[in-house]
Amino acid sequence: MPPEVASLAAAREPAREPQAWRAPLAALGVATLALVAVTAQAWGAMAHQWWNIDTYNHLMLVPFIIAWLVGLKEESLARIAPQPFLPGLLGVAAGLMLWRTGVASGIDLVAQAGAVGALQAAVVTVIGLRASLVLALPIAFAAFLVPFGDEIIPPLQHITARIAIALTHLSGVPARIEGVHIHTPAGLFIVAEACAGVKFLIAMVTLGVLVCATRLRRWPRRAAFMAACVVVPVLANGVRAWATIHVAQYVGAERATGFDHIVYGWVFFAIIVAVLLGAAWRFVEREPESHGWSLDEIARWHWLGRAESLTFAPSGAARAIIALAAIAALSLLL
């Protein structure tokens, strides 16, 4: 076969994982099944929130983002052999204890954080420290699978109401405020929970972390962009609330509310996202595949060699994680 034909045929063959990765990936799959089976209630509750609560709809993209981030490191991962990390079992145990505490106390957020944390620790345990350092970003990014943000809705409601009333006065419309109730000549406006802006704030924080980790290197720029991802959505939500009130003075409260839903959902905050990303584009410092630590950087860490001596077989890692999951499940039953 001519060389060029052989090269073309090789290019068409599906990519295969290196031999050294097959046993650890199989062990990780078994360990993942065990952990998800034991903490199924927490994962089911999270999936319900992702699918049915629009505040968390964007979290359905997180698994795909994680897969993309892992794919960016494919070449680096192919150059190393995973070595299961024995102390990682402590992280698995801690995650399962947190999950059990959340279940016992009825606090879903704690149980869900524990379920996700146990899975993150299982990844570190099975593939080892060196590979986990290469995949530090996607492993850490899995924390965004946990639906959070309901706790900040009340303060966001008050902040939105204060911004709206200030802009309403500046625009010459007489109004008074009582908590989150704004009285105007066109009627009473209430900054409800759905109008607090938590959905957009959480989505922007998630996007901000992704942009900072993959495109920015310098911490001052990262801090500035993350600050913008928090401040701008909050201010923009106040402007949106004021715009609804202002328009209502001319077209009526009912028509203004319908207008608000269309603009808020499809236009206004899409523009805000575009503006933020456009402002950050000129400061981009690297390509996404260069995120995190390189193998050369990791190789210079002398402590890593000593830590990697605390290793055991992939099958042993899977069995140990299954045992921990079983103990956590039995502790609830007993």
Number of C-alpha atoms within 10 A of each C-alpha: 6 6 8 9 10 11 11 10 10 11 10 9 8 7 8 8 12 12 10 14 18 14 16 25 17 15 23 24 14 16 25 20 15 21 24 18 15 20 24 15 16 25 19 13 16 20 19 13 18 20 14 11 13 12 22 24 17 17 23 14 11 17 15 11 16 18 11 13 22 18 15 16 19 14 10 14 21 16 12 14 16 24 24 29 26 22 17 25 20 15 18 28 21 16 25 28 20 20 27 22 17 20 20 12 11 11 12 20 18 19 28 30 22 27 28 25 25 29 25 23 22 28 27 28 30 34 24 26 25 24 24 22 16 21 26 18 20 22 20 13 19 17 15 17 21 26 22 15 13 11 9 12 18 15 11 21 23 19 18 25 29 18 19 26 26 16 19 22 13 10 11 9 16 12 17 15 17 10 12 19 16 20 17 19 11 18 14 14 19 16 22 16 14 12 20 24 26 25 20 23 21 22 18 21 19 18 16 21 17 18 19 22 17 19 21 22 16 11 10 10 15 19 13 12 22 20 13 16 25 16 12 17 24 21 16 18 27 28 20 22 27 23 17 24 30 22 17 21 15 11 11 15 19 12 13 18 17 12 16 19 13 11 15 19 12 11 11 15 17 12 11 16 17 11 12 17 16 11 12 18 13 8 13 15 13 13 10 16 16 13 21 18 13 13 16 8 9 14 12 10 10 9 9 13 13 9 15 17 12 14 19 16 16 25 18 15 25 24 16 16 29 19 14 20 24 15 15 19 17 11 11 11 7 5
